[in-house]
Amino acid sequence: MTKTLPLLLLLCSCGPTIVMERPIAYPSSCPAGDLGCERNLNAQTLAYIGHREAATALMCEVEEIKKVLEECGSGSSP
């Protein structure tokens, strides 16, 4: 039985390898009631999971940012 245990452990440890294109990042939390911080973190999370247009649209809700971002004029704004 002692000879089969190392073999069993070796076979169990040879599972599939998971490869990710980019690391998962969890943003920090915002102070309570800070809507600007929450919007920024939500946009960052959307961008991380591949929804860049939604993140841009969310950021374009702020007039100062809307003026700066070129993408806002291309139909990605809400």
Secondary structure, DSSP 8 states (H G I E B T S, - for coil): -TTHHHHHHHHHT-------SS---------TT-HHHHHHHHHHHHHHTT-HHHHHHHHTTSHHHHHH-GGGGGTT--
